Amino acid sequence: MGRDAKKAVTNIWYKARMEASKEDPRLKSREGAAEVLGMSACAVADTELGALKVMPPEKALRMAEVYKAPWLLNWFCKMECPIGGRIPMVVEEVSLERATVHIIKELRDTETLVEALVDIAEDGEITPDEFSGMESIMERLEKLQIAVSELRVIWERVRNVKTGG
């Protein structure tokens, strides 16, 4: 496993397992993690070594739950899922302070954003002369969506710790 660990050291699934092993020593080894996860040690190794072409969503969900790393789900959806890859979302956990600042920053001047959106939507269509304004609105909303997903990841982790889920 020595060679494999060196290759896996930059892998997010490996990093999450190592972080989780501070709370649950069974996760220090792939064999222990496999037992806790209810999968084979080879399946854990394949994930950590990037040997899977497509990771099953159930596997990602189970690993995120066991490792108490909800940000892994965002990463999976953004980086592995062809549908989720089109949705703006955070792919790593940030501090509560950083998430809060991002949300506040994106919520500033929302009146102007709302007014611009109402102006575009009032006739029921987006005309060619409104494209650039709509593009700007979507960029702002996507930034807000990312900021909200940062807070969601933090909330999921805290809620899981508090409820043991």
Phi, psi and omega in degrees: 000344181305314179294318181298318182298321179296320180290327185275348190304334179265356182284134184295327180292321177294313180301318180295319178296317180296320177296316180293333181293344176293330178266327183230099184300340178298337183277358180297326180250156177296325180295316178295317179297318180301318179297314180295320182283339183077036177220175182281157176297328177295322179294321177295315180299315179302320179294313184288338180261001179069029184271357180269137173285315179222121178275131177296136181303325180297324179292316178298317180298314181296316180295317179298321179293308183296320181279357183051049183228075183300337178297338177298327179294318177298316180300313180302311182296321182284320189260334185255323186273125181294336178279309181298333179297344180266355184257129179292123176202158180285149179240010175208157181279136176244174179287158177300321180298315181295317179298318181296314179299318179299316180296313180299317180300317182284339179274349177298143175058035179291334178301316179297319179297314180298315180299317180296320179293318178297317179302319181288320187276345189299332179265002175083007179210160176256109182275160181306324180286350179260356183303311184295322177295320179292322177300316179297317178299315181296321178299316179295317180294325177293322176296320177295319179299319178295316179298320178294320180293329174299314180293323178299317179298316179297313181299316180300316180297311182297315180297318179295322179293316182292322184263356181074014182270000000 
